[in-house]
Amino acid sequence: MKREIIENEEARLNALRNLRLLDTPLSESFDRITRMASRLLGAPVSTISLTDRDRQWFKSRFGVDLAEIPRAEAPCNYAIHSDEVFVVSDLLEDARFKESVLARAGIRFYAGAPLITRSGYGLGTLCVIDDKPRRMSEDEQHVLVDLAAMVMTQIELQNTIGRIDPTSGLPNEHQLFEDLEDLAKRSPGERKVGLMVELVSPRQISLGMRVLGATYAEELIRNSTEIIRLAIGDRSRIYHVGLTRCVVVLDDPADRSWDAIAHDLQRRLHDSTPCAGIPVSSDPVVGAYAFQTDKVCPRDVLRRLFNAADDARTSGRVIASYNETHDRAHTRSFRLLSDMREALERRGEFSLVYQPVMDFASGRYAGAEALLRWKHPSLGEVLPAEFIPPVEETAFTRPLTEWVLNAAISQVAEWQRFRDVGKISINASARNLEETDFADRVAGILEKYAVPPRSIQLEFTENSVLGDNPRVLEQLRALKRLGVSIAIDDFGTGYSALSYLQQFPANVLKIDRAFIKALPTSEHDQKLVRALIHMAHDLGYRVVAEGIEGRAAYDLLAQWKCDEAQGFYIAGPMSVERVEKWLAPTMVES
């Protein structure tokens, strides 16, 4: 079926540029087709040729090293005006081409099937070339037409399915990966510098979308990428790899001018840009990573750029280069998350240790805090401070807390065969309080092991409970009704209004160890801790001081009527067996 070819040169050029094919790296997905064309049609040379304003540029080429030729002398310039294969049996016998670059290079035969968009614009051709005059049969022309259709399918797939971001119209991370793979094959060892531009912080994008809606991010990325394009010119391609993140791949010149480019980008993008008719200030940062094309896999290039941009954001430096030490930490964190599921299923990797808590008034043992430990099969001992924060950003929070609750409460049941061992404190995550069935699950575990709720205390960090979240309040109240004691851990390190304490159903405040460490020598900390204890007592809370490491701090806290003490001065974390030996004089079999 014949298609109508639209003869509007400016519209045709716009269509060509919108497809973002010109001056892009050679691609294996297109090269397969040119190789096939040469084999099937017995031609030593085949190309995918795109007709720009003044040149014929080759997106793919087989059997020739030329990257482009003048448009006026190219047979492809004629082929795009027809729906049929354009054949020149002998260029030397055709007045239009006998003085052309191709003819002077010894080319005699040309056949090109036009590459036509669905809208009717001729982009260029899939053509085969020979250094001998020849004719082309009808069957051979059909083959060339079919292969040209395959080229157009690849272009459409690249631009509509999985390769182009629908919001910005820019190539996405999948296209970045393919382009980096092609660079590694065609230019092994070549030095490149990737720049990742994060336009705004996650907090700002969240606030902006709440106020201005989804168009905020869309207009921000579209307007900002135009600024980036003007700053870097046409030689570098821009990739949209996140909601408000872009990547640019630059050459790595000896004078390291990429640093100047990064500063220029940051400066230009810092100016306000209109979003939904409202001028919005950006808060851009730039992460940089220098690499050799054949030494790093594409996914690692992108991951390291993400790390560099995150370093720029968190450090406040605005521009940051990739840091291998930081990357090793991120890689280790990812390793731990990857191994979490198997660790939860296998026996022996996770365990609990218990740190005793002492009552100031009586000087006797009052309970213990259960502390999670992970003995990784290849990484060894991993402390909670390393693996808990990343876990709390994933769905592993629920099963990990479930494991801790079962392990601790079953141990309480075992200990209660002896005398009362006081309250056992169990740490839970802020995310657990957003689970609508959390209190019910705690009740179920207590019932499973026949442990009275008064025997345990759940600890939540200050920032996880102080806020205006109805679900958090609902779960805390449900736990309080159940009879479980609630402790606010790390108290004093948050930034919430103290008035929130009046409405929260907690029983205990645990003063953070940061205030206890310098207590004997810091007059400021002494005033602060003394005031916290008096305030907590006035509000009806018991107070536990964490991190007591010496007699001087212990005596001050006792003098100020602190209720309970925890720290290495009393005892460090212990295994179950050591706890039982430590408490042996008070643990009598019933």
C-alpha positions, 0 to 999 in steps of 0.5 A: 500500500502506497503512503503519502509523503509529506513535502514539508522540509521544516516539519520533516526536520522537526520529526527527525530531531524529535526522534533524537537519532542524529549524532547518537552513538552507533547501535548494535540493534541497528547494526544487525539490520545493516549486516543482514542487508549486505548478506541478503543482497550481496552488497559490500556496503549498507547503511542506515542513512538519515537526511539532515538539513545539509548532510547525510548522516549514518546511524549505522554502517557496514563496510564503510568508515564514513560518518556522513556525506554532503546531502546535495550529492547523496542519492538518499536525498532523492529516495526520501521523496518517494514510497518506492525503492530508489535505484541507481544502477550506475552512478557514473552514468547518472548526471546527478551523481557522477561527480558526487563523493560516492562516485569519486570513491569508486561507488557505482551502484546504489539502492535505497528504501525510504524510512518513512514515519507513520505521519509521512515524513521521510527520515532517510533510507536503508541503502545498499551500495556496490562498487560494480554496476548492477540491476536490482530485481523486484524480489530484492527490492521487496527484501530491502523494503522489509528491512527498512520496515524493520529499521522503522520498527526499531526506531519506534520501539526505541522511542515509544517502548521502554527507551524514552521517558514519556514525561520528558521525551528524553532517552531513559536509563535503558537507552543509556545502558545500550549507548554505554555498551556500544561505546565499550565495543566501539571505543574501548579504553576511551575516557568519559565523564558522567554527570548526574544532575539532581534538580531538587531534593526529595523533600522539595519534590514532595512538597512541590507536588503536594502544592502544584500537583504532578505538573510540577515535576513534569514542567521542572524536568522539561524546562530544566533539560532545555537549560542543560542542553544549552549549557552542554551543546549538541554533542552530548546526549541527555538521559532522564533517569529519575523523577528529577534526575538527568545524566549527561555523558561527556568526553574526559579532556586533559584539562578536566573542563567537566568540572567547569561544566558541572559548576556552570550547570549548577549555576544556571539551574539554580535560577527560578524556572516556571512551573504551572505559571509559578516561578520555582527555585531549584536546588540542583546538585551534580554528581560526577564519575570519570570512567573508561568505557570498557572497564565498568558495566553500564549499570555500575556507571549509573549506580556510581553517579547516583552515589555521587549525586547523593554525596553532593546532596548530603554533604552540602558541597553542591558538586561531588565526585564518585567516592569509592569508599562511600560506594563500598559502604553502599554496596555492602548495604545492598549485600546485607539487604539481599541476604536478609530474607535467607538470614530470617529463614536460617537458624543461627544468623540472628540472635538476641543479647540482653543488657541489664537495667538497674533500679536506682532506688533499690540498686537491684536488677529491674529488667533488660533490653533485648538487642539484635545481633547478626552473624553473617556467614561471610561478613561476620558480626554486623551491628544493628546500626549498619543494617537497621536503617536500610531495612527500615526503607524496605518491606523487611521491617515487618518480618524482622520485627516479627522475628525479634518479638518471637525470639524475645517473648519466647525467651521471657516465657523460658525465664518465667519458669524462674523468678520474675526477671523484670521487664524485657525491652524490645526495640521496634521500628517506626514503620511498625506503628504504621501497620494497622495490625501491629498491636494485634500481632503483638497480642497474638505472640504474647498469647502464643507463649503465655507471657503477660503483657506487663512483662515486656516493654516496646521501645520506639525512637523519639522521632517515630512517635512524636508527630501527628500521625493518627495510625501511630497514635492508634497503635500506641493506644492499642498497645497501652490498652493491652498492658504493654509498657511503651518507652520513647528511646533516644529522647532529647535527640528529636526536634518535636514540640514537647507538648506532644508528650502530653498526648502520647500513651508512653510510660518511659523516657530513655535519655539518649547516651549522647547526653550522658557521655560527657555528663561529669564534665559538661555543665550544659549537659548536667543542666539539660539532663536534670531538667529532662528528668524533672519534666518527665516526672512531672508528666508522669514518666519513668526515666531511664538513662542510657550509656552510663559508663562511670561512677561519676555519671551514675552518682549524678543521675541517682542524685537527680532521682533518675529511675533506672540505669543502663550502660557498661558501668552496670553491665554490657550486652550479654548472651542468654547464658551469661545473663542467667549466670549474672542473675543466678543469685536471684533466679530460683527454680519454681 
